[in-house]
């Protein structure tokens, strides 16, 4: 029996990464599930994927350390099957003011949010046969001027530029696109009243349903003519 196609999802233990991993598993992809510190959540997500009847392998790595990235692909290679999809979902978002942000904090954010997706794509593309897909998860904030999150905004704007550059560099064998979510899942410590106030500002007056973001990923899986694009799934938040 042929091995199933593989998908690598970073930051897949929790939140949006988990959503993308489960979406791909339901489409029949074996999943290499990257995590950093969320070991128990990663194990639980892997069990949910296996319950769908497909392979789930976990791969721990600190994406801020470039030397740890090749070990992720050791797990990919050991899994068997062709790597067909990479979803760069892992990210950090810390408050950082432009006047006071330290060099260390700037470097830490860009290492995970921008450098790591490039290094992962660089490793993934040669392993992909014709029809491969890389999806970078950006943010509608990439097009905004959130002065309290300067390093995060710059990293996501850079990731959108990287998406376009890699789409040209890796064509025609591999397509590269980005999804830019809006208000989907609040952080665990985000005040609910502030969240609702933000949601109320969007044209659709509702947070983004996770299933709509999953559907956007499936659109990219199915449409072989889309590359180099950033698709906002944000309830119109980018218009505000």
C-alpha positions in Angstrom: 0.0 0.0 0.0 1.3 3.4 -0.9 2.1 5.8 2.0 -0.3 8.7 2.3 0.8 12.2 1.3 2.4 14.2 4.1 1.8 17.6 5.5 4.0 19.4 8.0 2.3 22.0 10.2 4.3 24.1 12.6 2.8 25.2 15.9 0.3 22.5 15.4 -0.4 21.5 19.1 -2.9 24.3 19.8 -5.1 27.1 18.3 -4.8 27.7 14.6 -2.0 25.2 14.0 -4.2 22.5 15.5 -7.1 23.6 13.2 -4.9 23.3 10.1 -3.5 20.0 11.1 -6.9 18.5 11.7 -8.2 19.9 8.4 -5.4 18.3 6.5 -5.8 15.0 8.4 -9.5 14.9 7.4 -8.3 15.3 3.8 -6.2 12.1 4.2 -2.8 13.7 4.8 -0.4 12.1 7.3 0.6 14.9 9.7 4.0 15.8 11.0 3.0 17.9 13.9 5.6 20.5 15.1 5.5 21.9 18.6 7.9 23.7 20.9 6.7 23.7 24.6 3.1 22.3 24.4 4.0 18.7 24.7 0.8 17.5 26.2 -1.4 19.4 23.8 0.7 18.1 20.9 0.2 14.5 22.1 -3.6 15.1 22.4 -3.8 16.6 18.9 -1.8 13.6 17.5 -4.3 11.2 19.1 -7.2 13.1 17.5 -5.4 12.9 14.1 -4.7 9.1 14.5 -8.4 8.6 15.4 -9.1 9.9 11.8 -7.2 6.9 10.5 -4.0 8.8 9.4 -0.4 9.0 10.5 0.5 11.5 13.1 4.1 12.2 14.1 5.3 14.8 16.6 8.4 16.9 16.1 9.7 19.2 18.9 11.9 22.1 17.9 12.6 25.7 19.0 12.2 27.5 15.7 14.2 30.4 17.0 17.2 28.1 16.7 18.0 27.4 13.1 20.1 24.3 14.1 16.9 22.6 15.3 15.0 22.9 12.0 16.7 20.0 10.2 15.5 17.6 12.9 11.9 18.3 11.9 12.7 17.1 8.5 14.3 14.0 9.9 10.8 13.1 11.1 9.3 14.0 7.7 11.7 11.7 6.0 11.2 8.9 8.5 7.4 9.1 8.0 7.5 7.9 4.4 5.3 9.3 1.7 5.7 12.4 -0.2 5.7 15.8 1.5 3.0 17.7 -0.2 2.0 20.6 2.1 3.8 22.9 4.6 1.8 25.2 6.8 3.9 27.8 8.6 1.6 28.5 11.5 3.9 28.9 14.5 4.4 32.5 15.6 5.0 34.6 18.6 3.2 37.9 19.5 4.5 39.9 22.3 3.8 43.5 23.1 6.6 45.7 21.9 6.7 49.5 21.7 8.9 51.1 19.0 10.6 53.4 21.5 11.6 50.7 24.0 11.8 47.4 22.1 15.1 45.7 22.8 17.3 44.2 20.1 16.9 40.8 21.7 13.1 40.9 21.6 13.2 42.2 18.0 15.5 39.3 17.0 13.4 36.7 18.9 10.2 37.7 17.1 11.7 37.8 13.6 13.5 34.6 14.2 10.3 32.7 14.7 7.9 34.6 12.6 10.0 35.3 9.5 13.3 33.5 9.4 11.9 30.1 10.4 9.2 30.0 7.7 11.9 30.8 5.2 14.2 28.0 6.4 11.3 25.6 6.6 10.3 26.4 3.1 13.9 26.1 1.9 14.0 22.5 3.4 10.5 21.6 2.3 10.5 22.6 -1.4 13.2 20.1 -2.6 11.1 17.3 -0.9 7.9 18.3 -2.7 7.0 16.7 -6.0 5.0 18.7 -8.6 1.9 20.1 -6.9 3.4 21.0 -3.6 1.9 23.7 -1.5 3.4 26.0 1.1 1.0 28.2 3.2 2.3 30.9 5.4 -0.1 32.1 8.1 0.2 35.9 8.4 -2.2 38.4 10.0 -4.3 41.3 8.8 -2.0 43.2 11.2 0.6 43.0 8.5 -1.2 45.8 6.7 -1.8 47.9 9.8 0.3 50.1 12.1 -0.1 48.6 15.5 2.5 50.7 17.3 2.3 48.5 20.4 3.4 45.4 18.4 6.1 46.8 16.1 8.2 43.6 15.8 5.1 41.4 15.2 3.7 43.7 12.5 7.0 43.9 10.7 7.5 40.2 10.9 4.1 39.4 9.3 4.5 42.1 6.6 7.9 40.5 5.8 6.2 37.1 5.7 3.7 38.3 3.1 6.6 39.7 1.0 8.4 36.3 1.4 5.3 34.5 0.2 5.4 36.4 -3.1 9.2 35.9 -3.5 9.0 32.2 -2.9 6.0 31.8 -5.1 8.2 32.9 -8.0 11.3 31.1 -6.8 9.7 27.7 -6.3 7.4 27.7 -9.4 6.2 25.7 -11.2 6.6 22.7 -8.9 5.5 24.4 -5.6 2.8 27.0 -5.0 3.3 29.4 -2.1 0.4 31.4 -0.7 -0.6 33.0 2.6 -3.7 33.1 4.8 -4.2 36.3 6.8 -6.7 35.6 9.6 -8.5 38.4 11.4 -10.1 38.0 14.8 -10.5 34.2 15.2 -9.4 33.1 18.7 -8.5 35.5 21.5 -5.4 34.9 23.6 -6.1 33.1 26.8 -5.5 36.3 28.8 -7.2 38.7 26.5 -10.1 40.5 28.2 -13.4 39.5 26.8 -14.8 43.0 26.8 -11.9 44.2 24.7 -12.3 41.3 22.3 -16.0 42.0 21.8 -15.2 45.7 21.2 -12.7 44.7 18.5 -15.2 42.3 16.9 -17.9 45.0 17.0 -15.7 47.2 14.8 -15.5 44.7 11.9 -18.0 45.2 9.1 -19.5 41.7 9.7 -19.8 42.3 13.4 -18.6 38.7 14.2 -15.3 36.9 14.9 -14.0 34.6 12.1 -15.3 31.1 12.4 -12.5 28.5 12.6 -14.3 26.5 10.0 -14.1 29.4 7.5 -10.4 29.6 8.0 -10.2 25.8 7.4 -12.2 26.2 4.3 -9.7 28.8 3.0 -6.9 26.3 3.4 -9.0 23.7 1.5 -9.5 26.2 -1.3 -5.7 26.6 -1.6 -5.3 22.8 -1.6 -7.8 22.5 -4.4 -7.1 25.4 -6.7 -3.9 24.7 -8.6 -4.0 28.1 -10.3 -3.4 30.2 -7.1 0.1 31.2 -6.1 1.7 34.2 -4.6 -1.5 35.4 -3.0 -2.4 36.6 0.5 -6.0 35.6 1.3 -7.6 37.6 4.1 -10.2 35.7 6.2 -11.1 38.5 8.6 -14.7 39.5 8.5 -13.6 42.7 6.9 -11.3 43.7 9.7 -8.7 44.8 7.1 -11.1 47.4 5.9 -11.3 49.2 9.3 
